[in-house]
Amino acid sequence: MEERRILCGRARTWAALQPDGELSTFEQRLLRSHLDRCAECSAFAARVAAVTTAVRAAPLEPLAHPVSMPGMLRRRARRFAP
């Protein structure tokens, strides 16, 4: 039972990363193999995909106020920007 919990946890993490293309080919294959055997994780992955699609298709909401970051956070964020 503990092993299944660990496998399902890993699969659900991967299912959440998959819509953004963040999985390696190996991870994609492991995920697919798990989803083929686990109905609960397969349903979770389907929900994640549906929510991702809906959010991406939704129109952008205008902000009431501009977003600003303090200088230190802005500099830190720039280091990680592509």
Long-range contacts (C-beta under 8 A, 24 or more apart in sequence): 7-34, 7-38, 8-34, 8-38, 8-40, 8-41, 11-35, 11-38, 11-41, 11-45, 12-41, 12-44, 12-45, 15-41, 15-44, 15-45, 15-48, 16-48, 18-45, 18-48, 18-49, 19-48, 19-49, 19-52, 19-53
